[in-house]
């Protein structure tokens, strides 16, 4: 076995999880269908040569994005403010007024829409269904993969957010992004931050769909392998995201050393079982005390938590702000997803906050609903 990024065989076992849901963001209409979802194994390997982390048990044939699938974070005011500020910065720094912004893997175009009033906003996403999603004014989305040999669009800025980690050939995809740029165009690529994941012990961010977990070293290396020159590489959104920017057609910078993340990988491996055991004990105690427990956040973190921690079956309700999730059932466990208003019809004693970035927002909303439970971060 060798690293899919650099080909090295200097690998270290990092984490192992068996029989997890293949698509954590799939929405199911009933509990039985949710519990019968497709499953797979996560066997993480850390490459000591380039710092990449990958799932050696990943089978792309298990991944099929059909039916309801929801990953949007735009129901959160905090996220919307962050996304708007990012779009404004990119427009200003790259002087994008009236120029083409191309987003590959744009979903329903929520981020792309932030460019529409000042730029020509064009997106590509095979999963986009114009019959189900209303496109924002000024945004054009093609329901297919981008093909640089067939498609004429070239971006003064090419964006790809949270796509690269899903792909078995990340370097090939980065080369495609380079071809999507105009001659003087720039790239903005964003992925989950593997360094933050390991340093914080955020085991709930481990999902089957992510064949790759990028550290700063491995993302920099992948950029160089694709013949791209990075102009910046930095954590973003509370350090949970990792953003790299650059251009094509220039000599790439030397990649970063993976050494700083080797110790973090070792700590993360130890944290996996410890974190699961910690929350197993906590939930068992809360159950003995007859507490009504809620989990806030039916995204990747929340669904992973519910599937990794056996005692999570005691969670009475799963809450999410995203109205598209309300009434659906969680992959793997079958728990029903409720709006904050519906969940608050009965008193809540303990609320597990899946992402600490939203804790203040959640506390404020619960107070408005007349609830004052104990809030506990999952990290």
C-alpha positions as CSV (number, residue, x, y, z in Angstrom):
1,X,0.0,0.0,0.0
2,X,1.2,3.5,-0.9
3,X,0.1,7.1,-0.4
4,X,-2.3,8.1,-3.1
5,X,-0.7,11.6,-3.1
6,X,3.0,11.0,-3.2
7,X,3.3,7.2,-3.7
8,X,5.4,6.7,-0.6
9,X,5.0,3.6,1.5
10,X,6.1,5.2,4.8
11,X,2.7,4.9,6.3
12,X,1.5,4.8,10.0
13,X,-1.9,3.6,11.1
14,X,-3.9,6.5,12.4
15,X,-7.5,5.4,13.2
16,X,-10.0,2.7,12.5
17,X,-13.8,2.7,12.5
18,X,-16.0,-0.1,11.3
19,X,-19.4,-0.2,9.6
20,X,-20.0,3.6,9.5
21,X,-22.7,5.2,7.3
22,X,-21.3,5.9,3.8
23,X,-23.3,9.1,3.3
24,X,-23.7,11.0,6.6
25,X,-25.5,13.9,5.0
26,X,-28.1,11.8,3.3
27,X,-31.7,12.5,4.5
28,X,-34.1,9.6,5.0
29,X,-37.9,9.8,5.1
30,X,-38.2,7.0,7.7
31,X,-36.2,5.5,10.5
32,X,-36.0,2.1,9.0
33,X,-34.5,3.3,5.8
34,X,-32.0,5.5,7.7
35,X,-30.8,2.5,9.8
36,X,-30.5,0.4,6.6
37,X,-28.2,2.9,4.9
38,X,-25.0,1.8,3.1
39,X,-22.0,1.3,5.3
40,X,-18.3,1.1,5.0
41,X,-15.0,1.1,7.0
42,X,-12.6,3.9,7.8
43,X,-9.0,2.9,8.0
44,X,-6.9,6.0,8.2
45,X,-3.2,6.0,7.3
46,X,-0.8,8.8,7.9
47,X,2.0,9.4,5.2
48,X,5.2,10.3,6.9
49,X,6.6,11.5,3.6
50,X,4.0,14.2,2.6
51,X,1.8,14.5,5.7
52,X,-1.3,13.2,3.9
53,X,-4.0,11.2,5.7
54,X,-6.3,8.9,3.7
55,X,-8.8,6.1,4.1
56,X,-7.2,2.9,2.7
57,X,-10.6,1.2,3.0
58,X,-12.4,3.7,0.8
59,X,-14.4,2.2,-2.1
60,X,-15.7,4.8,-4.5
61,X,-18.3,2.4,-5.8
62,X,-20.1,2.8,-2.4
63,X,-20.6,6.5,-3.1
64,X,-23.8,7.4,-5.0
65,X,-25.3,10.9,-4.4
66,X,-28.9,10.1,-5.1
67,X,-32.1,11.4,-3.3
68,X,-32.0,14.0,-0.6
69,X,-28.5,15.0,0.4
70,X,-27.9,18.2,2.4
71,X,-24.6,19.8,3.4
72,X,-25.5,23.5,3.5
73,X,-24.3,25.6,6.5
74,X,-26.1,28.7,5.4
75,X,-28.9,28.4,8.1
76,X,-26.3,29.7,10.6
77,X,-26.0,33.5,10.8
78,X,-22.4,33.1,11.9
79,X,-21.5,31.0,8.8
80,X,-23.4,33.4,6.5
81,X,-21.4,36.4,7.9
82,X,-18.1,34.5,7.4
83,X,-19.0,33.5,3.9
84,X,-20.0,37.0,2.9
85,X,-16.8,38.5,4.3
86,X,-14.8,35.8,2.4
87,X,-16.5,36.6,-0.9
88,X,-15.9,40.4,-0.4
89,X,-12.2,39.8,0.3
90,X,-11.8,37.6,-2.8
91,X,-13.6,40.2,-5.0
92,X,-11.4,43.0,-3.7
93,X,-8.1,41.2,-3.7
94,X,-8.5,39.8,-7.2
95,X,-10.3,42.8,-8.7
96,X,-13.2,40.7,-9.9
97,X,-15.7,43.4,-10.7
98,X,-17.6,42.3,-13.9
99,X,-15.2,39.3,-14.4
100,X,-16.0,35.6,-14.4
101,X,-16.0,33.7,-11.1
102,X,-16.2,30.0,-11.7
103,X,-17.1,27.6,-8.9
104,X,-16.6,23.8,-9.6
105,X,-18.7,21.7,-7.2
106,X,-20.9,24.6,-6.3
107,X,-23.8,22.7,-4.8
108,X,-27.0,24.8,-5.0
109,X,-24.9,27.9,-5.5
110,X,-25.3,29.6,-2.2
111,X,-21.7,30.8,-1.9
112,X,-21.5,31.5,-5.6
113,X,-24.5,33.8,-5.3
114,X,-22.5,36.1,-3.1
115,X,-20.5,37.1,-6.2
116,X,-23.5,37.6,-8.5
117,X,-24.1,41.3,-8.0
118,X,-20.5,42.3,-8.9
119,X,-19.2,39.4,-11.0
120,X,-20.3,37.0,-13.7
121,X,-21.1,33.9,-11.5
122,X,-20.9,30.5,-13.1
123,X,-21.1,27.1,-11.4
124,X,-20.8,23.4,-12.2
125,X,-22.3,20.6,-10.1
126,X,-23.5,17.3,-11.3
127,X,-25.9,17.0,-8.4
128,X,-27.6,20.4,-9.0
129,X,-31.3,19.9,-9.9
130,X,-32.9,23.2,-11.1
131,X,-36.4,21.7,-10.6
132,X,-35.7,21.4,-6.8
133,X,-33.6,24.5,-6.2
134,X,-34.3,28.1,-7.1
135,X,-31.2,29.7,-8.6
136,X,-30.3,33.2,-7.3
137,X,-30.6,36.0,-9.8
138,X,-27.4,36.5,-11.7
139,X,-26.1,33.0,-11.1
140,X,-25.7,30.4,-13.9
141,X,-25.3,26.7,-12.8
142,X,-24.6,23.8,-15.2
143,X,-25.9,20.4,-13.9
144,X,-22.8,18.5,-15.0
145,X,-19.1,18.1,-14.5
146,X,-16.8,20.8,-15.8
147,X,-15.0,19.7,-19.0
148,X,-12.1,22.0,-20.0
149,X,-12.1,20.5,-23.5
150,X,-15.8,21.3,-24.0
151,X,-16.7,24.2,-21.8
152,X,-15.6,27.6,-22.9
153,X,-15.9,29.4,-19.5
154,X,-12.6,30.4,-17.9
155,X,-12.5,32.0,-14.5
156,X,-10.6,35.1,-13.3
157,X,-11.2,33.3,-10.0
158,X,-11.8,29.5,-9.9
159,X,-13.3,28.3,-6.6
160,X,-13.7,24.8,-5.2
161,X,-14.9,24.4,-1.7
162,X,-15.1,21.0,0.2
163,X,-14.8,18.9,-3.0
164,X,-11.1,17.9,-3.1
165,X,-11.3,15.6,0.0
166,X,-14.0,13.5,-1.6
167,X,-11.9,12.6,-4.7
168,X,-9.7,9.6,-5.2
169,X,-7.4,11.6,-7.6
170,X,-7.0,15.1,-5.9
171,X,-4.0,16.1,-8.0
172,X,-5.9,15.4,-11.2
173,X,-8.7,17.5,-10.0
174,X,-6.3,20.4,-9.1
175,X,-4.9,20.2,-12.6
176,X,-8.5,20.5,-13.9
177,X,-9.0,23.6,-11.8
178,X,-5.8,25.1,-13.2
179,X,-7.2,24.6,-16.7
180,X,-10.4,26.3,-15.7
181,X,-8.5,29.5,-14.9
182,X,-8.0,32.3,-17.4
183,X,-4.4,33.2,-18.2
184,X,-4.1,35.6,-15.3
185,X,-6.7,33.8,-13.2
186,X,-6.4,32.7,-9.5
187,X,-7.5,29.7,-7.5
188,X,-9.2,29.4,-4.2
189,X,-9.5,25.8,-2.8
190,X,-10.9,25.0,0.6
191,X,-11.0,21.7,2.5
192,X,-11.5,20.6,6.1
193,X,-8.4,21.3,8.1
194,X,-6.7,18.0,9.0
195,X,-4.3,19.7,11.3
196,X,-7.1,21.1,13.4
197,X,-8.9,17.8,13.3
198,X,-5.9,16.0,14.8
199,X,-4.8,18.7,17.2
200,X,-8.3,19.1,18.7
201,X,-9.1,15.4,18.6
202,X,-12.3,16.1,16.5
203,X,-13.1,12.5,15.8
204,X,-16.6,13.4,14.8
205,X,-15.2,14.9,11.6
206,X,-14.2,11.5,10.4
207,X,-16.7,10.5,7.6
208,X,-16.5,7.8,5.0
209,X,-17.0,10.3,2.1
210,X,-13.7,12.0,2.9
211,X,-11.1,9.6,1.3
212,X,-8.5,12.4,2.0
213,X,-7.8,14.5,5.1
214,X,-5.4,17.3,4.1
215,X,-2.8,18.8,6.5
216,X,-1.1,22.0,5.4
217,X,1.8,19.9,4.3
218,X,-0.2,17.5,2.1
219,X,-2.4,20.3,0.5
220,X,0.7,22.3,-0.3
221,X,2.3,19.1,-1.8
222,X,-0.8,18.4,-3.9
223,X,-0.8,21.9,-5.3
224,X,2.9,21.6,-6.3
225,X,2.2,18.2,-7.9
226,X,-0.5,19.8,-10.0
227,X,2.0,22.4,-11.2
228,X,0.3,25.2,-9.3
229,X,2.0,28.0,-7.3
230,X,0.5,28.7,-3.9
231,X,0.2,32.4,-3.0
232,X,-1.3,31.7,0.5
233,X,-2.1,28.8,2.7
234,X,-4.0,29.4,5.9
235,X,-6.6,28.0,8.3
236,X,-10.0,29.6,8.2
237,X,-13.4,29.6,9.9
238,X,-12.2,29.0,13.5
239,X,-9.3,27.0,12.0
240,X,-11.7,24.2,11.0
241,X,-11.2,24.9,7.3
242,X,-7.9,25.1,5.3
243,X,-7.7,27.4,2.4
244,X,-5.0,27.5,-0.3
245,X,-4.8,30.2,-3.0
246,X,-2.6,30.3,-6.0
247,X,-2.1,30.5,-9.8
248,X,-1.1,28.2,-12.6
249,X,1.8,28.4,-14.9
250,X,4.4,29.4,-12.3
251,X,7.2,27.5,-10.6
252,X,5.7,25.8,-7.5
253,X,7.0,26.5,-4.1
254,X,8.8,23.8,-2.1
255,X,6.2,21.7,-0.1
256,X,6.0,22.0,3.7
257,X,7.5,19.4,6.0
258,X,5.0,16.9,7.5
259,X,7.0,16.7,10.7
260,X,4.8,19.1,12.8
261,X,1.8,16.9,12.2
262,X,3.4,13.6,13.1
263,X,3.0,14.1,16.9
264,X,-0.5,15.4,16.3
265,X,-1.4,12.2,14.5
266,X,-0.1,10.1,17.4
267,X,-2.2,12.1,19.9
268,X,-5.2,11.8,17.6
269,X,-4.9,8.0,17.4
270,X,-5.0,7.9,21.2
271,X,-7.9,10.4,21.4
272,X,-10.3,8.3,19.3
273,X,-11.1,5.7,21.8
274,X,-10.8,8.1,24.8
275,X,-13.3,10.6,23.3
276,X,-15.9,7.8,22.6
277,X,-15.5,6.4,26.1
278,X,-15.7,9.9,27.6
279,X,-19.1,10.6,26.0
280,X,-20.3,7.1,26.6
281,X,-19.9,7.6,30.3
282,X,-21.4,11.1,30.2
283,X,-24.6,9.9,28.3
284,X,-25.0,6.9,30.6
285,X,-24.9,9.2,33.6
286,X,-27.4,11.6,32.1
287,X,-29.7,8.7,31.3
288,X,-29.6,7.4,34.8
289,X,-30.6,10.9,36.0
290,X,-33.6,10.9,33.6
291,X,-32.3,13.9,31.8
292,X,-33.8,14.9,28.4
293,X,-30.8,15.0,26.1
294,X,-30.7,16.8,22.7
295,X,-27.9,17.0,20.1
296,X,-27.7,20.2,18.1
297,X,-26.2,19.9,14.7
298,X,-27.4,17.1,12.3
299,X,-24.4,17.6,10.0
300,X,-21.3,15.4,9.7
301,X,-20.2,15.9,13.3
302,X,-23.6,15.1,14.7
303,X,-24.3,12.1,12.6
304,X,-20.8,10.7,13.3
305,X,-21.3,11.2,17.1
306,X,-24.6,9.4,17.0
307,X,-23.1,6.5,15.1
308,X,-19.8,6.3,17.0
309,X,-21.1,6.5,20.6
310,X,-23.3,3.5,21.5
311,X,-25.0,5.3,24.3
312,X,-26.1,8.1,21.9
313,X,-29.3,6.1,21.4
314,X,-30.4,7.9,24.6
315,X,-30.4,11.3,22.8
316,X,-34.1,12.2,22.8
317,X,-34.0,14.6,19.9
318,X,-31.6,15.9,17.2
319,X,-31.9,19.6,16.4
320,X,-30.8,21.5,13.3
321,X,-31.5,25.0,12.0
322,X,-31.6,23.9,8.4
323,X,-35.3,23.6,7.4
324,X,-34.5,21.1,4.6
325,X,-33.5,18.6,7.3
326,X,-36.6,18.9,9.5
327,X,-38.6,15.7,9.7
328,X,-35.9,13.6,8.1
329,X,-34.0,10.8,9.9
330,X,-30.3,10.5,10.7
331,X,-28.2,8.1,8.6
332,X,-27.3,4.9,10.6
333,X,-29.4,5.6,13.8
334,X,-32.8,6.7,12.5
335,X,-33.3,9.6,15.0
336,X,-35.7,12.2,13.7
337,X,-34.3,15.7,13.0
338,X,-36.4,18.5,14.6
339,X,-36.4,22.3,14.4
340,X,-35.4,24.2,17.5
341,X,-39.0,25.2,18.0
342,X,-40.3,21.6,17.8
343,X,-37.6,20.3,20.1
344,X,-38.4,23.0,22.7
345,X,-42.0,21.9,23.2
346,X,-40.6,19.9,26.1
347,X,-37.9,20.9,28.6
348,X,-34.3,20.2,27.6
349,X,-31.8,19.3,30.3
350,X,-28.6,18.8,28.3
351,X,-27.7,19.9,24.8
352,X,-24.7,18.5,23.1
353,X,-23.2,21.2,20.8
354,X,-21.5,19.5,17.9
355,X,-19.6,22.5,16.7
356,X,-18.3,24.9,19.4
357,X,-18.3,27.8,16.8
358,X,-22.1,27.9,17.1
359,X,-22.4,27.6,20.9
360,X,-23.2,31.3,21.5
361,X,-25.7,31.3,18.7
362,X,-27.3,28.1,20.1
363,X,-27.5,29.5,23.6
364,X,-29.1,32.7,22.4
365,X,-31.8,30.8,20.4
366,X,-32.5,28.4,23.3
367,X,-33.0,31.4,25.6
368,X,-35.5,32.9,23.2
369,X,-37.4,29.6,23.2
370,X,-37.5,29.7,27.0
371,X,-35.0,26.9,27.4
372,X,-32.0,27.0,29.8
373,X,-30.3,23.6,29.5
374,X,-26.7,22.8,30.2
375,X,-24.7,23.2,27.0
376,X,-21.8,20.8,26.4
377,X,-19.3,21.0,23.5
378,X,-18.4,17.8,21.7
379,X,-14.7,18.8,21.7
